[in-house]
Amino acid sequence: MQLSQDIFDNNLSASQNDIEDCEARKPLLVCFSHLRWDFVWQRPQHLLTRAARHYRVLIVEEPLFESGGTPRIHLSHRLGHIRIVVPILPESLGPQQVVQAQGDLVEGLLKHEPETSRLFWYYTPMAMAFTGHVDRDLTIYDNMDELSLFRGASRELLDHENELFSSADIVFTGGMSLYEAKRHRHSNVHCFPSSIEFAHFAKARGMQGETEPTDQAHLPHPRLGFFGVVDERMDIDLVGAVAQLRPEWHLVMIGPVAKIDPAILPRRENIHWLGSKPYADLPHYLAGWDVGLMPFALNEATRFISPTKTPEFLAAGVPVVSTPITDVVRPYASKGLVEIAETPLGVVSRAEVLMERPKQPWLARVDRHLAAESWDTTWSAMHALVLEAMGEKERPASRRPTRAITAAE
């Protein structure tokens, strides 16, 4: 039997309405982030793309400022179903007016959302200034960095983090160092270090001999590579010194420059600052590297970091030399998966060892370690804890577990 076009269109419309109705019934997860969604692909993107299977995800970024006009929002979509909200504010507003304007815009936006459970997921405590009073069913703090130690951090940030710890139902930390520092500040803290999309980065292992990216293809070997944000966390003097010690080596540096003047970056013929690259393209670059370089400065900004790039380099089959960042030493160096060096001569020495070492025994250990570190596994465990916390709130007799849970548990 052949359906008429009208019936066919009506069926399509009904099907679309069913999909939209199902989406509207999902709980709302509102994330407040100090990181732009389109900056670099890291922890928030990995987790929130997975959260979107269960929630309507609304991400509120920090404001942008323009001359004149009135406060407004710019709303866009990513991956078809994740909504990105950027407040656009007049640059003439004072600090309290900026807070008030953000609050008004967010509350106005939430009024138009369907009546479902509402979860607030914080990456920046500063958002508490305009959301602390807003009704929600659950408050989650995903503490991925110690923001108070970053360049330009304010006293306000510490005050708002104290407020966030007081009101949060559950706290996640982005690494073991942060967990150890924060575990006594809340009764429901859980450590979830950086995870890995193994299949994505492991593609690099089979790309040797394929056509390389044009801005890397002409570079001679050996190549030492880095990708990530280039900011005060990078020891740029170390980078320059390594390049000077081995002028025949080429250092491939990928990522945006932030919070530092690009003019202070070391400039040598064998250092190549290639800028930002799409997440999808990273395996193509990694496939052409002999050693991964993680030249983190040892300062307050790196005291608690847990670099996502550690497992990503390893999944790509790229041996790694890192400065002694605690969450790299534990567990990666202690298991013989990453080499540690603190000085330029040390980096050169360790890199030379890695370039001579047979890869297969090392790769076997890498794969055993990474098998339990997928973002899917991490999100599933986090989501289970979120659902547990929601259930606790529905039972008046008990609100939270009485002890913190360690990463080992």
C-alpha positions as CSV (number, residue, x, y, z in Angstrom):
1,M,0.0,0.0,0.0
2,Q,1.4,3.4,-0.9
3,L,1.0,6.3,1.6
4,S,-0.1,9.7,0.3
5,Q,2.5,12.5,0.7
6,D,0.2,14.2,3.3
7,I,0.1,11.1,5.5
8,F,3.9,10.6,5.0
9,D,4.5,14.2,6.1
10,N,2.2,13.9,9.1
11,N,4.0,10.7,10.2
12,L,7.3,12.5,10.0
13,S,5.9,15.4,12.0
14,A,4.5,13.1,14.6
15,S,7.8,11.3,14.9
16,Q,9.7,14.6,15.3
17,N,7.2,15.7,17.9
18,D,7.8,12.5,19.8
19,I,11.6,13.0,19.7
20,E,11.2,16.6,20.9
21,D,8.8,15.6,23.6
22,C,11.2,12.9,24.8
23,E,14.0,15.4,24.9
24,A,11.9,17.9,26.8
25,R,11.3,15.4,29.5
26,K,15.0,14.9,30.2
27,P,16.4,16.6,33.3
28,L,18.2,19.9,32.7
29,L,21.9,20.0,33.4
30,V,23.2,23.6,33.4
31,C,27.0,23.9,33.3
32,F,28.8,27.1,34.3
33,S,32.3,27.1,32.7
34,H,35.3,29.4,32.6
35,L,36.4,27.5,29.5
36,R,35.1,28.3,26.0
37,W,33.6,25.2,24.4
38,D,35.5,25.9,21.2
39,F,38.8,26.6,22.9
40,V,40.4,23.1,23.3
41,W,38.7,19.8,23.6
42,Q,39.2,18.6,27.2
43,R,37.5,17.4,30.3
44,P,34.3,19.4,30.1
45,Q,33.7,18.5,26.5
46,H,34.4,14.8,27.0
47,L,32.0,14.6,30.0
48,L,29.2,16.9,28.8
49,T,28.9,15.2,25.4
50,R,28.2,12.0,27.3
51,A,25.9,13.8,29.7
52,A,23.8,14.9,26.8
53,R,22.6,11.3,26.4
54,H,20.7,11.7,29.7
55,Y,20.2,15.4,30.1
56,R,19.3,18.6,28.3
57,V,22.7,20.2,28.5
58,L,22.9,24.0,28.7
59,I,26.5,25.5,29.0
60,V,26.8,29.0,30.3
61,E,30.2,30.5,29.5
62,E,31.8,33.7,30.9
63,P,30.5,36.9,29.3
64,L,31.9,38.8,26.3
65,F,31.8,42.6,26.2
66,E,30.9,45.0,23.5
67,S,30.6,48.8,23.3
68,G,27.0,50.0,23.8
69,G,23.9,48.0,23.6
70,T,22.0,46.2,26.3
71,P,22.7,42.8,28.0
72,R,21.7,39.9,25.8
73,I,22.6,36.3,25.2
74,H,24.1,34.5,22.2
75,L,22.7,31.0,21.9
76,S,24.3,28.4,19.7
77,H,24.2,24.6,19.3
78,R,27.0,22.0,19.2
79,L,26.6,18.4,18.1
80,G,23.0,19.2,17.4
81,H,21.8,19.1,21.0
82,I,24.2,20.8,23.4
83,R,23.3,24.5,23.8
84,I,26.0,27.1,24.4
85,V,25.0,30.4,26.1
86,V,27.4,33.4,26.0
87,P,26.2,36.5,27.8
88,I,27.0,39.6,25.8
89,L,27.3,42.7,28.1
90,P,28.0,46.4,27.6
91,E,31.6,47.1,28.5
92,S,30.5,50.1,30.5
93,L,29.0,48.0,33.3
94,G,30.6,48.0,36.7
95,P,31.5,44.7,38.5
96,Q,28.2,44.4,40.4
97,Q,26.2,45.3,37.3
98,V,28.0,42.5,35.4
99,V,27.0,40.0,38.1
100,Q,23.4,41.3,38.1
101,A,23.2,41.2,34.3
102,Q,24.4,37.6,34.2
103,G,21.9,36.6,36.8
104,D,19.0,38.3,35.0
105,L,19.9,36.6,31.7
106,V,20.3,33.2,33.2
107,E,17.1,33.4,35.2
108,G,15.3,34.6,32.1
109,L,16.6,31.7,30.1
110,L,15.6,29.1,32.7
111,K,12.0,30.4,32.9
112,H,11.5,29.0,29.4
113,E,12.8,25.6,30.2
114,P,10.4,22.7,30.7
115,E,9.6,21.8,34.3
116,T,12.0,18.9,35.0
117,S,14.7,18.2,37.5
118,R,17.5,20.8,37.4
119,L,21.1,20.1,38.1
120,F,23.8,22.8,38.2
121,W,27.3,21.6,37.3
122,Y,30.1,24.1,38.1
123,Y,33.6,24.4,36.6
124,T,34.0,27.9,37.9
125,P,33.1,29.0,41.4
126,M,32.7,32.6,40.1
127,A,29.3,31.7,38.8
128,M,28.1,31.4,42.3
129,A,27.9,35.2,42.4
130,F,24.9,35.1,40.1
131,T,23.5,31.6,40.7
132,G,23.9,30.9,44.4
133,H,20.2,31.8,45.0
134,V,18.7,30.1,42.0
135,D,16.6,27.0,42.6
136,R,18.1,23.7,41.5
137,D,17.7,20.1,42.6
138,L,21.4,19.1,42.7
139,T,24.7,21.1,42.9
140,I,27.8,19.5,41.4
141,Y,31.3,20.9,41.6
142,D,33.7,19.3,39.1
143,N,37.0,20.8,40.4
144,M,39.3,20.1,37.4
145,D,42.0,22.7,38.3
146,E,43.1,24.7,41.3
147,L,42.0,28.0,39.8
148,S,43.0,30.0,42.8
149,L,46.7,29.4,41.9
150,F,46.3,30.5,38.2
151,R,47.7,33.9,37.1
152,G,45.2,36.7,37.8
153,A,43.1,34.7,40.3
154,S,41.1,36.9,42.7
155,R,40.2,36.7,46.4
156,E,36.6,36.6,45.2
157,L,37.3,33.2,43.6
158,L,38.3,31.7,46.9
159,D,35.2,33.2,48.6
160,H,32.9,31.8,46.0
161,E,34.6,28.4,46.1
162,N,34.0,28.3,49.9
163,E,30.3,29.0,49.1
164,L,30.3,26.3,46.5
165,F,31.8,23.7,48.8
166,S,29.1,24.6,51.4
167,S,26.2,24.2,48.9
168,A,27.4,21.4,46.7
169,D,25.9,17.9,47.0
170,I,28.8,16.2,45.3
171,V,32.3,17.2,44.4
172,F,34.6,15.7,41.8
173,T,38.3,16.4,41.4
174,G,40.3,16.2,38.2
175,G,43.3,14.4,39.8
176,M,44.7,12.7,42.9
177,S,46.6,15.8,44.0
178,L,43.5,17.9,44.0
179,Y,41.6,15.1,45.8
180,E,44.1,15.0,48.5
181,A,43.9,18.8,48.9
182,K,40.1,19.0,48.9
183,R,38.9,15.7,50.4
184,H,38.6,17.3,53.9
185,R,36.5,20.2,52.7
186,H,33.4,18.1,51.8
187,S,31.8,14.9,52.9
188,N,31.2,13.6,49.4
189,V,34.4,14.0,47.3
190,H,35.4,11.7,44.5
191,C,38.6,11.6,42.4
192,F,38.2,11.2,38.6
193,P,41.6,11.8,36.9
194,S,41.9,12.5,33.2
195,S,40.7,9.8,31.0
196,I,41.2,8.8,27.4
197,E,39.3,8.3,24.1
198,F,41.6,5.4,23.3
199,A,40.4,4.5,19.9
200,H,40.7,8.1,18.7
201,F,44.3,8.5,19.7
202,A,45.4,4.9,19.0
203,K,44.7,5.7,15.3
204,A,48.1,7.4,15.3
205,R,49.8,4.0,15.7
206,G,48.6,2.9,12.2
207,M,49.2,6.2,10.4
208,Q,53.0,6.0,10.0
209,G,53.8,6.4,6.3
210,E,50.6,8.2,5.6
211,T,50.4,11.7,4.2
212,E,51.2,14.1,7.1
213,P,49.7,17.5,7.8
214,T,51.3,20.0,5.5
215,D,52.8,22.2,8.3
216,Q,54.6,19.2,9.8
217,A,55.4,17.0,6.8
218,H,58.6,19.0,5.8
219,L,60.2,18.8,9.3
220,P,63.1,16.4,9.7
221,H,63.3,13.8,12.4
222,P,63.8,13.4,15.4
223,R,60.6,15.3,16.4
224,L,59.5,16.1,19.9
225,G,55.9,17.2,20.1
226,F,53.5,18.9,22.5
227,F,49.8,19.8,22.2
228,G,47.8,21.8,24.7
229,V,47.3,25.4,25.9
230,V,50.5,27.4,25.9
231,D,50.3,29.5,29.1
232,E,52.1,30.2,32.4
233,R,52.1,26.4,33.1
234,M,54.7,25.8,30.3
235,D,58.4,26.1,31.1
236,I,59.3,28.0,27.9
237,D,62.9,28.4,29.0
238,L,63.2,24.6,29.2
239,V,61.7,24.4,25.6
240,G,64.2,26.9,24.3
241,A,67.2,25.2,26.1
242,V,66.3,21.7,24.8
243,A,66.1,23.2,21.2
244,Q,69.5,24.8,21.7
245,L,71.1,21.6,23.0
246,R,69.9,19.6,20.1
247,P,69.6,21.9,17.0
248,E,69.1,18.9,14.8
249,W,65.9,18.0,16.7
250,H,62.6,19.7,15.8
251,L,60.1,20.7,18.5
252,V,56.5,20.7,17.3
253,M,54.3,22.9,19.6
254,I,50.6,22.8,19.0
255,G,48.0,24.8,20.9
256,P,46.7,28.3,21.5
257,V,48.7,30.9,23.5
258,A,46.8,32.2,26.5
259,K,47.6,34.6,29.4
260,I,51.2,35.1,28.3
261,D,52.7,37.4,25.7
262,P,53.5,35.4,22.5
263,A,56.5,37.6,22.1
264,I,58.3,35.8,25.0
265,L,58.1,32.4,23.3
266,P,61.5,31.1,22.3
267,R,62.1,31.5,18.6
268,R,64.6,29.1,16.9
269,E,64.7,27.4,13.6
270,N,63.9,24.1,15.2
271,I,60.9,25.2,17.3
272,H,57.7,25.3,15.4
273,W,54.7,27.0,17.1
274,L,51.8,25.7,14.9
275,G,48.8,27.2,16.8
276,S,45.5,25.4,17.5
277,K,44.5,22.3,15.7
278,P,41.1,20.5,15.6
279,Y,40.8,17.6,18.0
280,A,40.1,15.3,15.1
281,D,43.5,16.1,13.5
282,L,45.7,15.4,16.6
283,P,46.3,11.7,15.8
284,H,47.7,12.8,12.4
285,Y,50.3,15.0,14.1
286,L,51.1,12.5,16.8
287,A,51.8,9.8,14.2
288,G,54.8,11.8,13.1
289,W,56.4,12.4,16.5
290,D,59.3,10.4,18.0
291,V,58.8,11.6,21.6
292,G,56.0,13.5,23.3
293,L,57.2,16.5,25.4
294,M,55.4,17.7,28.5
295,P,57.5,20.7,29.5
296,F,55.4,21.9,32.5
297,A,56.8,24.6,34.7
298,L,57.0,23.6,38.4
299,N,55.0,26.5,39.9
300,E,51.8,27.1,41.8
301,A,49.7,26.8,38.6
302,T,50.9,23.3,38.0
303,R,50.9,22.1,41.6
304,F,47.6,20.2,41.2
305,I,47.3,19.6,37.5
306,S,46.4,16.2,36.0
307,P,47.3,16.6,32.3
308,T,44.8,15.0,30.0
309,K,47.5,14.7,27.4
310,T,49.4,12.1,29.3
311,P,47.1,9.2,28.4
312,E,46.5,10.7,25.0
313,F,50.2,10.6,24.1
314,L,50.4,7.0,25.4
315,A,47.4,5.8,23.5
316,A,48.9,7.2,20.4
317,G,52.0,5.1,21.0
318,V,54.2,8.1,21.6
319,P,56.9,7.8,24.3
320,V,56.7,10.7,26.8
321,V,59.2,12.8,28.7
322,S,57.6,15.0,31.3
323,T,58.8,17.4,34.1
324,P,58.0,16.0,37.5
325,I,54.3,16.9,37.8
326,T,52.8,14.9,40.8
327,D,49.9,13.4,38.9
328,V,52.3,12.3,36.1
329,V,54.8,10.8,38.5
330,R,51.9,9.0,40.1
331,P,50.9,6.7,38.4
332,Y,52.5,7.0,35.0
333,A,56.2,7.3,35.9
334,S,56.0,5.0,38.8
335,K,54.7,2.3,36.5
336,G,57.5,2.9,33.9
337,L,55.1,4.4,31.3
338,V,56.6,7.9,31.3
339,E,60.1,9.3,31.7
340,I,60.7,12.2,34.1
341,A,63.3,14.9,33.7
342,E,63.6,18.4,35.3
343,T,66.5,20.0,33.4
344,P,67.2,20.5,29.7
345,L,70.0,18.0,29.8
346,G,67.7,15.5,31.6
347,V,65.1,15.9,28.9
348,V,67.6,15.4,26.2
349,S,69.0,12.3,27.9
350,R,65.6,10.7,28.6
351,A,64.4,11.5,25.0
352,E,67.5,9.8,23.6
353,V,66.9,6.7,25.7
354,L,63.2,6.6,24.5
355,M,64.2,6.9,20.8
356,E,66.5,3.8,21.2
357,R,64.1,1.7,23.3
358,P,62.1,-1.1,21.8
359,K,58.4,0.0,21.8
360,Q,56.5,-3.3,22.1
361,P,57.1,-4.3,25.7
362,W,56.3,-0.7,26.7
363,L,53.2,-0.5,24.6
364,A,51.9,-3.7,26.2
365,R,52.2,-2.1,29.6
366,V,50.6,1.1,28.4
367,D,47.6,-0.7,27.0
368,R,47.0,-2.6,30.2
369,H,47.0,0.6,32.2
370,L,44.8,2.5,29.8
371,A,42.2,-0.2,29.5
372,A,40.3,1.1,32.6
373,E,40.7,4.8,31.7
374,S,38.1,5.5,29.1
375,W,35.9,8.7,29.3
376,D,32.9,6.4,28.9
377,T,33.8,4.5,32.0
378,T,34.6,7.8,33.9
379,W,31.2,9.3,32.9
380,S,29.3,6.2,33.9
381,A,30.9,6.2,37.3
382,M,30.3,9.9,37.8
383,H,26.7,9.6,36.6
384,A,26.0,6.8,39.0
385,L,27.2,9.0,41.9
386,V,25.0,11.9,40.6
387,L,22.0,9.6,40.6
388,E,22.8,8.3,44.0
389,A,23.0,11.9,45.3
390,M,19.7,12.7,43.7
391,G,18.2,9.7,45.5
392,E,19.7,10.8,48.8
393,K,18.0,14.2,48.4
394,E,14.6,12.5,47.9
395,R,15.0,10.7,51.2
396,P,14.7,13.1,54.2
397,A,16.4,10.8,56.6
398,S,19.8,10.9,54.8
399,R,21.4,13.6,52.6
400,R,25.0,12.4,51.8
401,P,27.4,9.6,52.5
402,T,29.5,10.3,55.6
403,R,32.9,9.7,54.1
404,A,34.9,10.5,51.0
405,I,35.6,7.9,48.5
406,T,39.2,7.5,47.2
407,A,40.1,6.8,43.6
408,A,41.1,3.3,44.6
409,E,37.6,2.6,45.9
